[in-house]
Amino acid sequence: MKKFYLLIIAVMLVSACRGSGEGSLDDKLQTGIDGLTLKFLKNGVPEVIEGNRLSMALEIRNEGFSYIEDSLLVLYTEKDVLKLEKWDLPGRLRVNSDNSLSFNLRGKTLANRKGEFELPSFTVKAEKIDESRNKIESMVGINACYRYYTIFSESLCIDTDPFGRKIASKSCKAKDISSSSQGAPVAITKVEQSIFPAETPDSAIIELNIYIENKGKGILIDPEKYKDACLGKGQGFNSILLTKLKFSWYEYNYEGLSDFECSPNPIEQRKKEYVVRCRLKEESAIPSETLTFETPLLIELYYGYKISDSIRIDVLNDERSN
Amino acid sequence: MRFRVILAILLISLTVISCSPNRNREGERISDRDYRQGTKGLELEFMRNAPPDRVYSGDDMNLIVEIRNLGAYPTTDSFDGRLEVYGYDEKVFQGERWNGGPFISPTLQGRSQFSPEGGRENKEFHVDKVTTPFGSEAFKQRIIVAACYKYKTIAQPLVCIDPEPQSVFDESKVCTVDRNGKTYALGSQGAPVAVTRVEEEISSSNIHFSIEIKNVGRGKVVDENVRKECPLGLDFNDVDRVMASVKLPYDSSPKCQPKGDYTDPIRLDESGRGTIFCTFKKPPSKSAFETVLQITLDYRYVDEVYKDIEVINIDR
């Protein structure tokens, strides 16, 4: 009988836990501050005896929400100590030059909540080292440069009657939106909204101030010249493009017709954060007969991003290691 | 002979049954019940799963609203009201319409001895397509259904008309009003706006009634003459306005302040209270008597019901 009760308790506990963990449909995919992550797969400091070869593996994973296309990964070694001999690549990765790869990776999806990953490996050959030294500590570095999107999607309350003239109840209350992350290294942290009477009678203009932070571990690079940054040719860019802003029937497009004016765009860094202001144009003002409503707000940012990692490899003197 | 006796008994029984007053389920005689009680007009409620708690992109959707008239107006087929649906993003719910139009049936009578529970009607609102703009994962939409309808409050307090309140010698008076006047407390009258109190004072040549009314329902009182715009086009100038008519059997045109007509209605304050002060002539007779003070309030009323639903993008 006791076993029966224990079984029931166990079943209840399992049922209670289900749904809050990984795989629950209620989990949001657009969370986290990572985009592409990379790490060397290692146990301690790898060692190799001079004249010998060492194989190492990397894990590259798209832990963010957006798709990574044609990303560049560059491996750097101290060539007089460790020489890259070959890559051993899974099918989807392509060798670009001796020390660089190109790849595409999907982000998090309902079917794969950790994002797609690949495990490329490479072989280096240790060169002869100075006889007088027991070992040389050599660094192997890796840079990855990619274009990425931050997609902010939250509910926005458009209060078309901020002074409470109308008697119809409001379906929502206008407020600033705060967020910590959207499944990308660049995060929209706050959206402030203000509404003003338009010059056209009986219509309103909405203004959104969008606050953005680079929350990831990498640096922002020019999305149009992102490969250069990994090849050591890139200039400092440190800007973000606001490519889309949409709610209900209103939208902003970086290239094309827009209901909004957004500036500055590209968005420059101001102290710690990046701020852009988007104001509905007079000709697109919201008519007063539109009652207060809640709507999904979509903001899309586009940027280039560069991340790096490195590992120490000890090259041992052949004679002394014996 | 026996057949005739049986037939006679049957006829007498039928007559007794048919002449006895009707009774409702609780056993009380219907004619005894006062239907002019309660603080409700219309009561709105969404039918279960219409709308559902969750809707998916690409689906159609139905809202069914059950409307019950729990007040005491009208007693004829003259109900005048309409429904509006709002509060949502019109890009999300496309191709929406009321089946049969937004107007509530004129047959939605209030409670009476012929309709003890009050009238009931279901209205269906159809949405052709639910969309999730810009590939949003899931988001909330609040759907508000508002009913704007004409309603009437009828209060008939029994008041004392004592033309000579100072005459202390007439001990056979039916009723008296003392020097400080008389106050009549009223409950509710089967309508969302109620006459809550009547104060009577008698001066040398007139009888004065101060009548206090209150919005006792959960909705908003709006001007009776704003049929078309109600409720979405109304602003704060249109609310808390009640028209009133006050009569005594012998004087149907008192001087009232405010007048209580369209140009000068009773204005309710922030707490939903308002007052009309009416001055009547004294009756020709000097004897005191009791009579009904007929108070009729006309207004429109807005009641609402809402539901939050989650819109989920399954195409993502």
Interface residues (C-beta under 8 A of the other chain):
Chain A: K28 L29 Q30 L110 S153 S155 G164 R165 K166 I167 A168 S169 K170 S171 C172 K246 F247 S248 W249 E289 L291 T292 F293 E294 T295 P296 L298
Chain B: Y86 G87 Y88 D89 E90 K91 V92 T132 P133 F134 G135 S136 E137 F139 K140 Q141 R142 I143 I144 A146 K220 V222 P231 L232 G233 L234 D235 F236 D238 V239 V302 E304 Y306 R316
